[in-house]
Amino acid sequence: MIYMDNAATTPLDERVLRKMMPFLQGLCGNAGTAYGPGRDARNALERARQSVAALIGARPEEIFFTSGGTESDNWALRMGLQASGRRGLIVSAIEHPAVLRTAESLQKEGVRLTVLPVNGEGFVEPETLANALSGDTGLVSVMAANNEIGTIQPIHELASLTHGAGALFHTDAVQAFGQIPMDVQGDGIDLLSASAHKLYGPKGVGMLYVRRGIPMMPLISGGGQERGRRSGTENIPGIVGFGEACRLASEEMEGRNEAKAALQKVFLDRLLSENPHVLLNGARENRLPGNVNISLPGASGETMLILLDQKGICASSGSACATGSVEPSHVLLALGRSALEAKGSLRLSFSEHNTAEEAALVCDVIREEAERLRGMSLAYETYCKSADSPV
Ligand SMILES: *Cc1c(COP(=O)(O)O)cnc(C)c1O
């Protein structure tokens, strides 16, 4: 099997599993209890909090563990806006559904929602944000890196504009966290969401960074865990795994990224030169090194995935959450892609574990299968005619 869908989820690192095992087998104490196993759990919890915080230059007490990226995004938007004391919310058009759907439900509850367009490469232009900000804006949420096209946003600039308007800045960093260097102090981030299963940690655990001093109300109330901000008995094995995944990411990030960048170059060079009428979705620069997203209009992404799967290749078209629906990706439409172009998209999110041989094989398979599908596509014939005819 060739796994190139790491933006959907990553495999659990063996070393992470080994750290988790003592807390999965036998008695794992409740961190809220006073005797031995409870103390062990509590110590492990606080060590993990330090590793998570260290990855983004935060203080451990600014990290609140959650059930994952989706919960963190929900919490950040709902309570971040409330903490601001204002009613204006700004999000980008290419956010993950965890942000977009939450923003829409807040809008139904009376929040004034602004959805920022992006440019053709998927960047939120600082000017666009500057024009959207008003005295009523309480919270701006722009993702650090996009899950479909890998675009890395100018977070520092966007956050400083946001602060200029007296609002709070949240970033969904689920794709960026542990993948590229991030610094909440330097970047001016008030709230940041992350998830363990996108960096070789376990599923079902994540965190929200809340800058000290922000009066965040809890989303989930109960027994008062996480200093009253996120109740519920802590997921100790998951949190321990998350901490170890962060520790490994900080040690290995540079090496991982060099390997991924080399593969990315192979993919871009070959895919863009070997296939006719191929479009790169997203930018060449300021892009996650493990992401390639192309459109092959006329070769249905959904069908391509089935054909790739038959050859043991796991990839994605649009986002995993949208798979199964026939709707073209909202991210690709926001870039200005047509429905045909968006539906013909393929995302490869590879890791440092993939090899140059695998990359070469995947390029071969894509070229062959796309050619075959396009040979049967009337839409492709029409597309070529309009693309080739001078206007
Ligand atoms: C995966 C992902 C999420 C959701 O995280 P979960 O832990 O799976 O809930 C949110 N935002 C982005 C950008 C993601 O890639």
The ligand as an SDF file (V2000), in Angstrom:
LIG
                    3D

 15 15  0  0  0  0  0  0  0  0999 V2000
   -8.5770   17.3380   10.4210 C   0  0  0  0  0  0  0  0  0  0  0  0
   -8.8750   18.7920   10.5560 C   0  0  0  0  0  0  0  0  0  0  0  0
   -9.7820   19.2660   11.5230 C   0  0  0  0  0  0  0  0  0  0  0  0
  -10.5640   18.3460   12.4100 C   0  0  0  0  0  0  0  0  0  0  0  0
   -9.7690   17.7640   13.3990 O   0  0  0  0  0  0  0  0  0  0  0  0
  -10.3050   16.4360   14.1540 P   0  0  0  0  0  0  0  0  0  0  0  0
   -9.3160   16.1970   15.2160 O   0  0  0  0  0  0  0  0  0  0  0  0
  -10.3510   15.3640   13.1240 O   0  0  0  0  0  0  0  0  0  0  0  0
  -11.6630   16.7710   14.6940 O   0  0  0  0  0  0  0  0  0  0  0  0
   -9.9770   20.6260   11.6180 C   0  0  0  0  0  0  0  0  0  0  0  0
   -9.3220   21.4950   10.8170 N   0  0  0  0  0  0  0  0  0  0  0  0
   -8.4390   21.0780    9.8890 C   0  0  0  0  0  0  0  0  0  0  0  0
   -7.7260   22.0730    9.0570 C   0  0  0  0  0  0  0  0  0  0  0  0
   -8.1980   19.7190    9.7150 C   0  0  0  0  0  0  0  0  0  0  0  0
   -7.3440   19.3180    8.7670 O   0  0  0  0  0  0  0  0  0  0  0  0
  1  2  1  0
  2  3  1  0
  2 14  2  0
  3  4  1  0
  3 10  2  0
  4  5  1  0
  5  6  1  0
  6  7  2  0
  6  8  1  0
  6  9  1  0
 10 11  1  0
 11 12  2  0
 12 13  1  0
 12 14  1  0
 14 15  1  0
M  END
$$$$
